[in-house]
Amino acid sequence: MSDTQPDAAPSLYAAREPVFPKKVYGKFRNLKWAILIVTLGIYYVTPWIRWDRGPNLPDQAVLLDLANRRFFFFWIEIWPHEFYFVAGLLVMAGLGLFLFTSALGRVWCGYACPQTVWTDLFILVERWIEGDRNARLRLHRQKKLDARKIRLRLTKWITWLLIAVATGGAWVFYFTDAPTLLVDLFTLNAHPIAYTTIAILTGTTFVFGGFAREQICIYACPWPRIQAAMMDEDTLTVGYREWRGEPRKNSNEVKAGQEQGDCIDCMACVNVCPVGIDIRDGQQLECITCALCIDACDDIMAKIGKPRGLIDYMALTDEQSERAGGKPKPIIQHILRPRTILYTTLWALVGIGLVFALFIRPEVDMTVAPVRNPTYVTLSDGSIRNVYEVRLRNKHGEDRPYNLSVKGDPTIRLALEGTPYATVDVPADSTMLQRVYLVAPPGSAPAQNERTEVRLWVEDISTGDRAYEDTVFNGRDN
């Protein structure tokens, strides 16, 4: 029997190599800074904007009032039965994502995705505290844990943690009155759910933005694997003009005497990449189309006297023409094509439909639910009574008197539980459940399967606004 042992199976796990992007200047980097400031500003500031709706309504401009099952957005109030507005906005968001991806690749990932925005912010803090790429690399490779390294790391992590806490705190402010909740949080009087939510969002923001970073984009996010369905040969995305850049300065071809291309193999495009890839290797799943490599390469081209655009936004349909020395098609021709026009049309139709529905929705609303057990009751005098649960909605900021009536059969009369009148006062900005009786006169012989179509009307006496809902009266022999 042989004493030799079989070779151990190779490990399928590769430890993550941290990415330390180098600072870069340029129009795309400036655009990313502008989007970061705007998006974070909107996120952190919006819960503190006030909006006067009257004495009986919250004055927070944007509020997801889950306790009362309503959504306030400035002058718009969405009730539970109007959830189709939220669904429509989600459909518009999806179509918008399809549109931008079809036209410009993963611009959402590169510019506005929360993971990208907070990672950019965390990298900015890291650069302020530890220095640029080379300084951070030296600190990372330093094995000795001296006082300086501990001080820099603790300062960075504490700053990250403060940003993460602000992120989780801002989120919970959207669900209740922000000033009140802020006081409750510091006085330890807030609901445990608020503290739990802040803790979870703090932890995920701290880990995702500070440590996981590009790993979330590569492994956790499904969008890189879906985006190909929205892209085609006319999609503008970041690419490398290898027919112009090759062979590179340090390549074997140049060493063998071939004429060098424009790429001097400076690695600037690689050093600024937040996901650590080399765009010169072609299109890759990891690329988030942030275009920082374009800024870095353009800066180098300007320094060596070469035209910009070695790395640029480009489409596959232009490659053959450019290889032959021609010019690419105008950008507008890449963007305006059947696919993007279709997405734009669908997006606009959904938006127009939501606006139309918003302006035509009634100020008075109700729902009617017949009580089925029993279906009807025969009273001692021979009258037949049906019972209904009617929900009346008052969308105004003050109490309103509502009058109820029935149409469809002149012999059927209406009565309300708890009052001898046909009018009830519905509290401001609330839903009221009212039990309603419809009674047919004596002499109507009950029949198991007979139904009479009736219509219940509700009228706001203050304004004259009306609404109705059709239902049936059971047990009457027609």
FIMARGU-183354 format. One record per residue: residue in one letter; x, y, z of N, C-alpha, C, O in turn. Coordinates in steps of 0.05 Angstrom, whole numbers, plus 5000, padded with zeros to 4 digits. Atoms other than C-alpha are relative to their C-alpha. Layout:
BEGIN
AXYZXYZXYZXYZ;...
This chain:
BEGIN
M501749765000500050005000501850255000503650275016;S498349775003503050674979499750195024497550225035;D500149814978504951175033499450294991499050465007;T500549735010503751764987497150085004495349915001;Q502749904996497752195001499150164975500850304964;P500949845023493452494945500250305006499950385028;D499949714997494253234932497450115010495250025002;A502549874990489353664970498650154978499850274961;A501649865020483653944929500550305002500750415024;P499649714999484854674909497650145013495350065009;S502149854987480955174949498450164980499650284962;L501749855018475055484913499450285012497950434999;Y500549744987475056084960502450174997504750095003;A497949805002479156704947499350235018497150345016;A500549784982479757215001499850274985501150314965;R500549755013477357904983502550185002503650215023;E497949805000482658394962498850285002497350364983;P501249744997480659084988500750184977502950184966;V499649815021479859624935500350275012498750365028;F499549734991482860304948500150194977502250244966;P500149835023480560774893501650265004501650385025;K498449754999485161364877498250234994496250214979;K501549765005482462064878500350094971502450074960;V500049935029480562314809498350264997496550315012;Y501549755007478162974779498949974972500149844955;G501150005027473663074719497050045001495850065023;K502949945002466563194695498249785011496249845023;F501650224990463962504713500249995031498349935044;R499749994971466962544783498450235012497150205033;N501649774991463763234791497049944999495550025017;L502950085002457062954767499349825023497149845035;K500550194978457562394818499850155027498250095044;W500249844975458962904874497450155001496150165022;A502649845000452963324853497749815006495949895022;I502250194994448362714853500149915029498049885041;L499750084972451162494920498850215019497350155037;I501049784982449763174952497050034998495650065018;V502949965003442763224922498549775013496549815027;T501550234990440562514939500149985031498149935044;L499750024971443362515010498550245013497350215034;G501549774990440463215020497149955001495850015021;I502950075001433562984999499449795022497449825036;Y500650214981434062365043500150105029498350045045;Y499849914972436362715107498250235007497450265030;V501449764995432463365100496949974998495550095013;T502850025006425663135074498249965025496150095027;P501850034977422762895142499650255016497750265032;W500249764984423863585171498550224987498150444998;I501549805014419963965119497150005010495949795013;R502749984989413364225147498050084977498850214958;W502149945019406764285109497350025015496349835026;D502449944985400564605139497549874987496849954965;R502550135011394364155129497650065018495449955013;G502249944982390064445184500449885027502449745032;P499650074972389064315258499849705006500849615026;N500450284994387063585253501749804984501349564986;L498350175017392463325206502950055006503650275015;P497149964995399963215213501250214982500350244959;D498849795016404363785189502649924988504250104979;Q497550095013410063355163499549964971497649834963;A500649995029410663445088499949724988498149664972;V500050275010412462715074499949815024501749815041;L500450174976409762205123498649744992496449754979;L501350265003408161465119498849925026500049805043;D501450044975403061435174498849725001496449684995;L500950285000402560685183497849965022496149795018;A501950034979398560755248497250064990495249924997;N502649935012392861095210499749924971497849994958;R500050115027394460745145499550214978497750194961;R500149795021395661365103502850094993504750065008;F497549895009401161675063499750294991498050354974;F500149725006402162425061502450084984504750034991;F497849905016406262745006499250294992497850334973;F500749725003405763505011497050035000495749985020;W502949965000398663664988498449754993495949764993;I501350255008397062944968499849825024501749785039;E500450204979394062445016499049744987496949744974;I500750265011393761704997498849835022500149785042;W501450184981388761255033500649714992501549654970;P499450285006389360495038498749904975500049754960;H501350105024384260374983501150124975500350054953;E498849875023388360824938502949914996504550064985;F497350105002394560394940501049984971503449964966;Y499250025028394460364865501850244992503350224973;F498149785006397961044866502949925007504749974991;V497350104993403860724902500949794980503349804972;A499250205020403760134855500750134973502750054960;G499449865024403660614796502750135001504250134981;L497349884997409760984823502249794998504349844987;L498050225002413460324830500349914972502549854963;V499950075028411660144759501650214984503350144967;M498549795013414360824736502949985007504650034989;A497250034993420760714775501349774985503649804976;G498950235015421760034742500450074970502450014959;L499849925028420360314672502250204996503750194976;G497849805002425060894686502749865001504649944987;L497550154998430460404706500649854974502949854964;F499650135026429360004642500950204978502650144962;L499349805020429660644601502950095002504350094982;F497349904997436160904630502049784994504249844983;T498250225006439360214626500249954970502449914960;S500050045028437360134554501650214985502950164965;A498649785013440160814536502950035008504650074991;L497349934990446360884580501149785018502949845034;G498850214983447760214613499350035029497150125036;R500550014971448360164688500550275013501950295033;V499749734988447960914702498850015028499850165045;W501150014973443460774761502049905020502450025042;C498050124982448760334793502450195004503450215026;G497649834998454360824778499650275013501550395022;Y500449734991451061464801498050035023498550195041;A502249944982444661404842499249785019497649825037;C500750234982444260714875500950075028503150165032;P499249954973444260784951502749875008504349995022;Q497550134993449960284956502450164989504450205002;T497949845012454160714908500350265015502550355020;V499949734987452361374942501349985028503150145034;W498950024973453961145013502949894999504649975015;T497250095003460260774990501850234992504050265002;D498549765008462661414956500550185025502750285028;L499849834976461361795021502049875020503750015031;F498250134981465061275063502950014989504850045005;I497449985012470961275014501150285003503550315008;L499149724996471262035018501050045029503050165033;V499149984972471661985095502649865003504549965016;E497650164998476961445089502450154988504650154999;R497849855013481061885042500850245016503250305019;W499449774983480562495087501749915024503550065032;I498750084975482962095148502649854994504649915008;E497750175004487961595119501850084976504049984974;G498549925023490261935055499049874975497149724975;D500850105026489861764981500849714997501749585017;R499750285005490661084950502649885011502549685026;N497450124991498160964964500250005030501249815041;A499949994971497561185036498249795012499049665032;R501950204989491560735048501149724995500849545012;L498850265005495160155015502249945020502449715030;R497850044981501260245059498949945028499949765042;L501250054974496860275121498749735001498949595021;H501350265001493059655099502149775002501749575016;R497950215001499559255087501850015025503449835029;Q498449984976502659495152499149795020496849795029;K500650214981502958895198500050095029498449995045;K499849914973504859275260497650185007497050374993;L502349844991498859545298501050215020500850175045;D498949794983501960185325497850205007495650174998;A501949804991498660785357498750164977496450234978;R501049855022497961155291497949854985495849964978;K502050165014494360585256497549975016495349995005;I502450024983489660495315498550265000496050264998;R501449745000488161235317498650064974496350144974;L501349955026486761285242497649824996495549904986;R502250195004482460655241497650075018495350075009;L502249944982478360855302498650264992496250284993;T501249755010477361565275498249944976496050054974;K501550075024474961275209497549855007495349914998;W502350174993470360755240498050165015495650125011;I501949844984467261245289498550194981496150234984;T501349825020465861735231498049844983495849934979;W501850175014462861175191497549935016495349945007;L502350084983458560965250498150235004495750195004;L501749774998455961675259498350044975495950104977;I501549985025453961695186497949784999495649834990;A501950225001450661015192497750045019495449985013;V502149944981446761225254498150214989495750194991;A501749795012444361855218498349884977496149974973;T501550135022442261405160497649855011495449885001;G502250154988438060945203498050185014495650145012;G501749814987435361535243498250154981495850194986;A501649865020433161905181497749834989495649934983;W502050185012429361295156497549995018495350015008;V502450024983424861235218498550265002496150255009;F501549744999423161975215497950024979496250204981;Y502050005021419161835153497449885009495349914996;F502450164992414161415193498550125024496550025032;T501449864978412361895249501050285001502950354987;D499149724999413062625268502950025008503649935030;A497250004996420462755263500950145025502450035041;P499149864975421463285318499249855025500749835044;T500950154977417262885367501649745005502449685027;L498450254997420962235352502850055008504049905024;L497249934993427762575358500250035030502149935043;V500049964971426062795429499649735014501049675034;D500650264987423262105446502549824998503049665017;L497650175003429561765419502150075021503349895033;F498049924982434162175463499149975029500849955047;T501050034972429662125525499349705005498249645027;L500550294997429061365514497049945003496349745016;N502950044999421461425506498949904973496549854971;A501050095026421061195433499349705001500149555019;H500850295001417960525414502449834994504249914979;P497750185006422759935413500449944971502649894962;I499750055029421259835339501850224988503450164969;A498349795010424560515326502949955005504649984987;Y497350064994430860325362501049764984503349754975;T499250245015430959645328500650064971502549974960;T499649925028430159945259502550164996504150114978;I497549845002435660455271502449825003504449854989;A497750184996440259905297500649834975502949804967;I499750175024439059465236501250164977503150074964;L499049835022440060025186502750115005504350154987;T497349914993446060285223502149784994504149834982;G498150225004449359595221500449944970502649904961;T499850065029447759475147501550224985503150164968;T498649785013450060165126503049995006504750034989;F497250014991456560105166501549784986503749824977;V498650235012458259415138500050024970502149984957;F500249995029455759505067501750234988503250194968;G498549775011458760205056502950005007504650104992;G497349984991465060115096501749764993504149794988;F498450245003467259395086499249834975501049754960;A500850175022463059005035500450154973501550034954;R499649835023462859564983499349864974497049794969;E500550115027463659274913499049725001497949624981;Q501050284998462058574939496949994999495849804989;I502949985002454758794946499250014971497349874963;C500649975029454659004873500549744985498949674967;I499250235015458058374849498449755007497649604990;Y501150264991454957824891497150025010495549845006;A502749984987448758084928497950124982495650044984;C501949865016445458524876499349844975501149754961;P500750155024441458164821500150174974500150054952;W500349835023441458764774502149954978501449964955;P498050065021448158614738499249774983500049764959;R500850245015445157954716497450044984496849894965;I502549945014438558264693500450204978499050204958;Q499849775018441158874657500449934971499650084953;A499550075028443258504594497549994984497550034960;A502550015015435958414576499150274991497550294972;M500749735007435259174572502050134981501550354972;M497849885016441659304532500249874973499649634970;D499450115026443359214459502450144988503950285003;E497549895012448759424409500050304999502150424995;D500149715001446360144410500250135028500250375031;T499849894973446760224486502850135004504850014998;L497649864993451960734507501049915027499649955047;T498950094975456460444560503050055000504250094978;V497149944998463660534585501549784987501149544993;G498450205014468660184540502850114993503350354995;Y497249935007475960184517500449964970499749754960;R499550025029477860334445502749864996504849994992;E497550155001482959774440501350034972503750004970;W498849965026483859904365501750254999503450284981;R498349764998486760574384502249975021504350085018;G498150014978490260394449502149784998504249815010;E498150225002493759744430501950024976501250154956;P498950134976499159524432500950205021501750435014;R499349824978500659824500503050045002504649894990;K497249934998507260134519501849775010503949734999;N498350204988509759554560499449724989500249525001;S500850265011506958994516502349874985504250014977;N497950145015511158464482500150094971502350094958;E500049905028508958734414501750254997503250284977;V498449755001512059414428502949935004504750044991;K497250084995518259094456501249864975503749874971;A499050135024518758694391500350194976501150114955;G499649805021518659334350497550114987497750284970;Q502449895011511359464335499550285009500450365031;E500749734992508660174336498150005024496249855024;Q501649994975505660344404497450144995497350344980;G502549865001498360524411499950235021502050305032;D500249774982495661094454500249925029500950095046;C500050084972495260684518502949975009504549824998;I497350024989501660784559500249825024502249815038;D500050204978499660254610500650135027502150015043;C499549864975499660764667498349905023498949965046;M501750124980494260384705498250205013496950145034;A501749804988490561034720497149915001495749955021;C502850095001483860734698499449785020497249775031;V500450214980484860134744500150115028498650035045;N499649894973487160544804497750165010497350185034;V502349844991480860974805497549845001495449935010;C502450165002475960404794499049915027500649795042;P501050074973471460304856499549705003499149615025;V500450294998470459564839502549854993502549604993;G497450135003477759424822500349844974501949654974;I499750145025477059194749501750164981502250404985;D498549875021481059354687498150024976497549824963;I502049965022476259654635501249924973499749864954;R498750085025481359484581499649704994500249614971;D500650285004479458754590497349954986496549724981;G502650035013472658894558497750035020498250085044;Q502349984983465558914586500049785021500549555015;Q500050194978465058584654497650045018496650275020;L502449994983459358424701500550195023498650325033;E499549834977462858804757499850304995499450455013;C499949725007463059464720497350135006495250044998;I502449864993457959964749499650254983497950414988;T500349785018458960474693500150275014498550455008;C499849754985461161024741501650204984501550444990;A498549835018465761314686502450145013503550325001;L497649884989471361494734502549934984504450094984;C497750075017476161124689500250184976502450234966;I500049815022474161604633501450265009503250364995;D498649764990476262204676503049955003504650124996;A497150064996482861864695501549984974503750094971;C498650045026484561674623500150264985502250324973;D500049745013482562354595502250185011503550334996;D497949844987487262684645502849924990504450094984;I497450105010493062244623500450074970502550164962;M499849935028491562354549500650294996502250364978;A499449715002491663104559502950065007504250234995;K497249964992498463054593502049914979504150024977;I498150105020501662654537499350104972500650014953;G500649875026498463054481498449824981498649854957;K501750185017493562514456497150095003496350215024;P502849934998486162624441498649835021499349605026;R501650144980481162444496498349784987498149774962;G501950205010476361854489501249734996499949554985;L499050275002481061264493498149815016497649595007;I502250134985476161034547497750205000498050445006;D502249825004469261324536497449855000497349614999;Y502750125005461761214532499949944970500350124954;M500150085029460860834466498049774997497249655016;A501850225007456360344430501349814981503149894966;L498850215017458159694395499650064971501249984954;T500649955028454859934331502050194987502250204963;D498149805010460260474324502849884996504550004983;E497350115001466159994329501149974972503450054966;Q499050055027466659794256500750264986502750284972;S499549745013466160514232502550135012504150244996;E497749874988471360764282502649854993504649974988;R497650155008476160194265500950084972503350084966;A499349925027475860434193500750294998501250404976;G499349724999477361144214497650194998498050434996;G502449835001470161404212499350115028500750065047;K501049884976466261774265497649855011496149734996;P502450134988461161494314497550154993497550394986;K502649875004453761634305499550205022500650175044;P500849814979450962234343498749865023497349665019;I501150134976448962064414497049984999495949785008;I502950005001441762244400498949764984496749664990;Q500850235017441361684348500249745017498649565012;H499850244983443561174400497750005021496749795027;I502049994979438661424452497149974989495549835001;L502750015011432461524408499849764980500549794957;R500350245016431060824382497549865010496549935031;P502650114992424860374385499849915029497849955042;R500150104972426660054452499650235020497950215037;T500149784981427760714489497450164996496350265015;I502549865005421761034455497749855013495849985024;L502150174988417360454478500050045030497950095042;Y499949964971419860514550499150285008497650315028;T500949734994418861264549497050044998495850175014;T502949985004411861204522498549875022496549985033;L501350144978409860684574500350165026498350185041;W499649854976412961104629498250255001497050315022;A501749775001409261724606497049935003495650085017;L502850074998402661364600499249935029497150015038;V500550064972403061094671499950265016498150295033;G500049744986404861794696497550164995496350275013;I502449855007399162124659497649875013495850015022;G502350144988394361594684499850065030497650105041;L500049944972396461714756499150295006497550345025;V500849734996395762464750497050044995495650175010;F502949995007388862384717498449885023496450005032;A501550134978386661904773500150175025498250185041;L499749834977389262394825498050235000496850305020;F501749775002385062964799497049934998495350105004;I502850075002378662574788499049845024496649785025;R500950164977378562194853498050165017498350405020;P502149864986372362364894500850095028502549975040;E499549914973372562774958498449855020499149845044;V501750164982367062344987500249714990500149664966;D499750285008367861594988498849825020498649895044;M501150194981364660985018500249724988500449694964;T500250285008364560225015497749875015497249945038;V502450134989358559785028500549705001501249584981;A499750294997358859075056497549895013497049945036;P502450124988352258695066500849805022502749655019;V499750204978351858295131498749754991496349744986;R501050255012351057575108498849805020497649605012;N500950204981349157235173498150135021499150245040;P501450135023343257235166499950194976500550434978;T500249845024342257475095497850215002498250434993;Y502249814994335657805115498549915024498749685032;V501650074976330957825174497150094994496650314983;T502849935002323257815172499150095027499049935047;L500849884975320758275226497149915008495849784992;S502650104990314458145268497650114984495549994983;D502249895015310258605225500149924971498550024954;G499750105028312458245161502050164983502450094960;S497949855015317658755140502549834997503049665014;I497650145005324058495111502450195003502450414991;R497849824994330558795136502749874992503349644998;N497250075006337658755108501850195015501150425019;V498149844985343659005146502650034984503549844971;Y497649945016349859335115502050145018501350315035;E497949854987356559565142501150204980502150124959;V499249795018358060225109502450165012502250265034;R497749844992364960565114499950264986500050274961;L500049735011364661315104502750135004503750125026;R497449874998371061685089499850304997498650404978;N499949715001371962415105502950084995504650055013;K497349935007378262665069500750295006502850384998;H499649714993377663375096501250035028501249845044;G498849954974381063695155498150085022499050165043;E502049944980374563825192497749814999497349674978;D502350185000368463435213498050084979497650324973;R502049955021363163365158497549845005497649615012;P502550154998355763185161499449854973499549984952;Y500550165024354162615112497149905002496249805023;N502750105002347062445090499949754983501149754961;L500350255015345361735067497249974990495350045003;S502750065012339661525021500249764983502449674976;V500150245016337460934980498350054975496250184977;K501549975025335160914908499749724987501349544992;G500450255014332460354864497349885004496249754986;D502750104995325960164897498850205020499750225043;P501249794983321460714926498849905026498350055044;T501350114976318360244977502149935022501349895045;I497950074980325060095012500950255014501650455002;R499149774985326760565068502649945014503449715019;L497350034987333460695102499950105028498650305034;A499749924973335160745175502849965009504249775000;L497350024990341660855212500049915029498349995045;E499850084973343760515275501150225018503050365011;G499149804981344460985335498950284996499550455012;T501249735004340561575306497449974985497149804968;P502550015015333461705282500250154974498350154958;Y499749845024336162135226501749844979502949644985;A498450135021339361955159502750144996504050104976;T497649855002345262415173501849935024500949905047;V498050044979351662275212502350194996502950274974;D497649835001357762695229502449824999502949665017;V497650165003364162375203502450175009502850394999;P497749854990370462595241502050084978502149944957;A498149905020375862985204502149794993503249655010;D497950175011380562585160500149725012502149635022;S500250274989378161905182497949844986496449954970;T502050185010373961315165498149925022499049855044;M502050074980367461175202498449774991497449764968;L501750235006363860515205497250045010496850085034;Q502849954993356360595204498349774991498449684968;R501950215007351160045207497550124988496350305000;V502349895014345460165158498049774996498749554990;Y502250195004338659815155498450094976497650324974;L501949965021334559755092497649825006497949585010;V502450154992327359545106497950024978497250244968;A502350015019321959325056497449975015497449855037;P502549994984314759425077498749725003499449534988;P501450254997310158875102498649914974497850084958;G501450105024307058425050502049904980501149784960;S498050115019313558255015500749725009502049695030;A499650284993313857505016502949934996504049984975;P497150075003320957255030500349774980498849584980;A499350215019324056834976503049975001504550175000;Q497250064995330756494984501950134980504050234988;N498049925021333956694918499350274987500550344966;E500749755013330557364903501750235010502250255034;R498349774993334857994901499050244985498250234961;T500749755012333258714887502450184999503750235019;E497749825003338559184859499350275012497250395006;V500349744987339259814901502650164998504750044994;R497649825000344060404903499950175025498050325030;L499749834976346460734967501650254993503750234980;W498849745005348161464962501050135026499750105047;V499149844977352261895009500650284989501850314968;E499649725008352462665005501250165022500350155045;D498849814981356963155039498350255000498250404980;I501949784999351863675062501450274997500350464988;S498549745000357264215068500650094971500650324965;T499149935027359464184995498249904978498349994956;G501750115021354263774958501449774985500149664967;D498750225013359463254937498649745007497749705029;R501550254996356362574927501649764990503349794973;A498950255009358361844918498049785005496149815021;Y502050214997354661194911501449734997503749714987;E499050275005355660444912497549824997495649845012;D502250185006351059914883500249755018502449655024;T500150244984348859324926497449864994496049944976;V502550155004343058834932498449985026499649985048;F501850054977337058754977498949724997497749654976;N500850285001335658024993497449945013496650075032;G502350114986329357645009497450124992495450075005;R502549885008324158034971499049874974500549834955;D501350135023319357704922499150214980497350374986;N500749805020319058124859497949894981497150034962;
